[in-house]
Amino acid sequence: MTESSPPDSRLLLMNPIVPEIPTDIVTDEEMALLEAALLSARPLFPSSLRGGSNLGRSLHSITVLSKRGLSGCPEPDIEDSVGFKKTKKKTRLGDSLFHRFRNNKGFSATDFTGSEWCEKQKENQLEIGTREISKAMKTGIERHAKLEEEVVTRVKVVVNSEEDKWALKLLSFITGINQLYFDGLTRELPLIGFAEGIWMVGVIDEVQLPARKTQRNPILVDTKTRVKNELPSEPQRRNGRLQLMFYKTLWDNLVTSRFPSNQFYDKFSLNPDCELSEEIREFTAKSGCPATTLDDVVRCYRNAWIMLPPAHDQLLLRYELQEDHSLIGEDEFTYDADWFKKKLQVSLEFWLGEREASYTPEEERWKCLFCQFASTCPAAPAKRR
């Protein structure tokens, strides 16, 4: 096994080995926006659970606004065609990046993969600004919205408090799991959990139940779009594998360790006895999780995980062409817990301020050719400075 790749990794250049289903066209750039939206935007939910009621008008899911990390992908794909806007820094001297930027949101999959791509680039992105959605990205988002509509129609639910917002985030998972049980497939499934001493969040592209009834472990799938009709470089594939392993690790942790409710309330300053809005209470009744308070929803969330098995050890990355949505190839690989944990621990040392940001290794300095900060980075090739 090499440092850059887990064992039993297979690259498939053939027809999909999984049942044919709508392909999720989302980009690395979109993920970062989604995982921020997951913690702040008004949630939206499947209208299929409304039972004909008028809880809201149909909308695209909040997941079509975004998905994936600011990974600085070398090809000029959607994730590269962006500009920057300045953001105000709210910092305290000596605080780690995690406490300054993620303390009230949770550590996301793309926080992890973004720093794995290049810690210095990630630090600059947090310190200097955030990416704006480009025309190319909007094209991908529109495609993503259409594909998601093939799975479920969404409706808007009004929220009146932080407790309402968090209740709906947890209900997104509950309704997604219900869809997985009934249809064998769900998409844009949010995860919220506690692992490695910190709160972690993520949104899984797709979760499938295996076709064989004897196999119960859900299969986690992630889809990347490409401008070029070719597979990405090994560092990009490694980055994608780590993202799926992040989801697998968080999933299994939620299955084996009970969701720490009291710690959750304390961390995000939530009142478990806060009564949910009337509209949300109506929605919970129709979703199979009747609830009056946030604590009622948290109990449903915990119970949902008790019934779930660990995720399948085989993980699947899909690569598709943006132009016509055709399949370029698939990367099927086996979860490597030791390799992943080592990578995660190294990343958390950076995020928690235990060491300064490192630069991308010498053999991967070609990444600098596509980095917005190359002109001021001492590690970038001299011709770019």
N, C-alpha and C positions, 0 to 999 in steps of 0.2 A: 504494500500500500504506500502511496506517495502522499506528501503533505497536501497536495493540491486536489486530491480526488479520493472519495471513499471507495472501498472495495465493491466488486460486483456491479460496477456501473456499465450499462450497455446502451449504446446509441443505436436507435432503430431508424433505418431509412426505408420504411415500408409502410403499408397500410396500417392504420391504428389497430392495436391489439385489444382495445376496449370497445364496448358497444358504441355504435355511432350515435352521437348526441350533438346538440348545438355547441359550437366551439366558442370559447370565451375569449374575445379579443380585447386584451387589456395590456397596458404597458407598464414598465418599471416606474415611469414618471407618475402614472396615475395612482399607483399604490400609496405613495407618500401622501398624496392629497386625500385619499380615502381614509387612511388610518388617522389622519387629523380630523376629518369629517366625522369619523366614527365616534369621536369623543366630544364633538361640539355641535354638529348640525342636527336639524330636526329629523328624526328617524322616519322611515317610510316602510310600509308593510304590505304583504301580499293581500290583494283584494279577494283572492280565492277564499280567505278566511272570514270574510265579512258576512257571508250568509245573506247577501242581497241587501244589506243595510247601507245607509248613506253616510258612512263615517268620514268619507273624504273623496276628493276627485282623484282619478287615476293619474299617476305621475311615474316618471322614470325613478328607479331606485337611487338612493344616495350613493350607491356603489358605482353608478355610471359616472359620477363626478371624478372618480379617481381610482387608482389602484397601484401598487408597487413602489419601489424605492428609487431615490435619486442616485442611481448607480453609475452614472457617467459612462454608459455603454459606448464602446468605440465606434460602432457603425452609426451612420446618421439616421437612426430610427427616430420614432416619435419622441423618445425620451431625450434626444439630443437637440431637437429643434425648439429651443426655449430661450427666453431672456430672463433677466433678473430684476427684481424690485427690492428696494431697501426695506429693511424691517427695523423697528426700534428694539434695542436690547434692554432687557430688564434683568440685570445681573447683580450679584453681590460678589465682591472680590473674594476669590478663593473657592467659590462654588464649582462643583463638577458640571460638565455638560448635561449629565443626566438630571441633576437637581435644578439646573437653570432652565432646561428646555423640555424635560419629560416627566418631571416629578408629579404633575397633576394630570398626566395623560396616559402614562404607562409606556413601557419600552416595546416598540413595534418590531415586527419581522424586518421591515426595511430600514429601521435604525441599525439593526444588526448587519444586514447585508451591505448597506451603504458604507459603513465603517470598514467592513471586510474588503470592500473594493479599494478604498483608500481612506485611511483615517484623517489625513490632513485635508483632503477634499471635503469630507463630511464636516469636519470642524469649521472650515471656511463657509460651508453652506449654512450652518447654524449661526455663525457669528455675523456674516455679511448680508445674507438675504435668502429669499425663497424663489423658486422657479415659477414663472408665469406660464399659463397654458398657451401653447402655440396653435397655429392653424392645423398643423399636422396632428397634434395631440387631439384637437377637437374632432378630427375625422375618426380617429380611433375610438374616442369616447362615444361618438354617435353610433358607430358599428357595435360597440359593446352594449349600448342601450337597446338596440334592436335585438341582439342575441339574447339579452336577459329577458326581454319581453316574451320570447318563445318559451321561457320557463315559468314566469310568473308576472302578473300585473301588480303594480304597486299603488298604494294610496298614502296620502299625507295624513299624519295624526298630529294635532296640536299639542304642544307640551307647555306646562305652566311653571315647572320647577326643575331643579337639578335632579330631584328624585324621579320625576317623570322621564327625563332624558335617559337616565341610567336604566330605568325599568324597561324602556323600549329597546335599548341596546340588548339587554338580556332576553327580551321577548323575540328579538330578531333571531337569536340562536335557537330558541325553543321552537319557533315556527319553521325554521330551516330544518331542524331535526325531524319534525313531524313530516315535512315534505320528503326527507330522505327515507323515512320508514315506508311511506305510501308509494312514492314514485321511484325509489332506488337512486335518486339523484337530487342534490341541492347545490346551490351556487351562492357565492358571496356570503359565506358563513362566518360570522364574527366570533372570535374567541376572546375571553377575558379571564385571566387567571394569575396565580401567584407562583413563581418558580425562581430558583436561584436567588432568593432573598429580595426580589423586586416584582412589581406588577407588570405583566406582559399582555400585549394585545396583538391581534392579527385578524386578517380576513382571508379565508381560504377561497381560492377561485372556485373550486369544485370538489365535491365529496360524492363518491359513488359507493353503492353497496355491490359487492361482488356478485356476478351472475350465478355462481354456484351457491346454492342454499346452505351447503355445509360450511361455507366460509362467511363469517359474520363481521370480520374486521373491515371497517370502511377504508376505501382507497382515496388518498389525497392527491389531487391533480392541480398543476399550475400551468397556464398557457402564456407564452411569450410571443409577441408579434415581431416580425422582421421586415425591413425594407428590402434587403437583399435576399435572393433565393438561395441561401446557403446557411449552414449551421453556424452558430456563434463560436467564438474562441473558447478555449478551455477555461480561462478565468471567468468568463460569463456563465458557462455551464456550472462551474463550481459555485458561483454566487447563487444561481437558481437552485442548486441542490441544497445549499445551506438554508435557503428560505423555506423550502418544503420540510427540511429537518426541524426547523424552528417550530413550524405548525405541528409536526408530529410529536415533538417533545412537549409542547404546551398541551396538546390534546391528551396525551398519555398521563401527564401530571394531573390534569383535571379529572381523569377517570379514576386514578389511584389515590388521589388526595382530596379530601372533601374541601369544597370551596370555602375559604375562611371568611365567613360573613361579617363577623364583628370587625375584623381587620379591614375589610373592604369599606365598611361604613366609616371607620375612623380615618382611613387614608384619604378618602374623597369627601370628608365632612358631610355625610349624608344622614338623614333621619330615617331609620328603618320603619318608623310608625307613621311617616308622612302619608296622608291619604292621596291616592293618585287622582288625576283629573277624571271627570265623569266619562269623557270620550275614551280614555285609556282603559277604564274599568269595563266599559262596554266591549272594547276590543279583546281584553283578556278573557272575558266570558266566552267569546266566540272562538278564541284560539285554543281552548281546552285547558287554559290555566287561569281560572277565575281568581282575581286578586283585587284587594282593596288598598293595600299598602305596598310600599317597595319591598318590605320584608317578605310579603306573600310571593312576589315575583322571584326574589332571590331563592326562596325555598324551591320553587318550581325549577329554577336553573340548576340548583344543586341536585335535585332528584333526577333531572334529565341526564346528568353526567353519571349518576349511579347506575343507570340502565344501559350505558354505552360500553362497548368493549374498546380496548386500545386500537389505535389506527394500524392499518396494515404496514408491515415492514417494507413492502415494495412501494416506492413513490414514483410518480410519473410527471415529467416535464414535457410539454408539447411546444413545438416551434412552428408557427404558421406564417405564411406570406401575407403582408398587409394588403397587397394589391388585389388579390382574388380570394384570400382566406384559405388557400390550399395548404395542406400539411407539408412542411419541409422535412420534419423528422421528429423523433421522440427519444427522450433520454429516460430510460427506466433504470432505477438504481435501488440499492438496498440501504436502508437506514443504518447508519453507523453511529451508535450512541457515544462511544468514546471519542471518536474524531470530532463529532459535533460539539460535545461538551468542552473539549480543549479549545476549539475555535471560539465558542461563546465566552469562556472564561477570559481569553485574551482580549476579546472585544469589550467586556465589562470592565476590565482594568482601565481601558481608555475612557469609557463613558463615565466611570465613577471617580475619575481624577487620580487614579493610582500611578499614572505615568502620562507623559506627554504623547501627543499624536505622532504616529510613525508615518513614514512615506511608503508609497507602493514599492515593492521590491524591484531591484535593478532589472531583472528579466521581464518585468511587466511595466516598464516606464513608457511603453507605447501608449498607455492610458493617458499620459500627460498631453498627448497630441489632441485630445478631445476634452480636456479639462478647462473650464472657464477661468481657473485661477493660475494657469501655467505661467503667465507673465510675471507673477510675483513669487512663485514657488521655487525655492532653492534646489529642489530635486528634479525639476523639469529640465528637459534637454535645452542646452544653451541657445539653440536657434529659435526657440519659442519665447525667449526673454529679451 
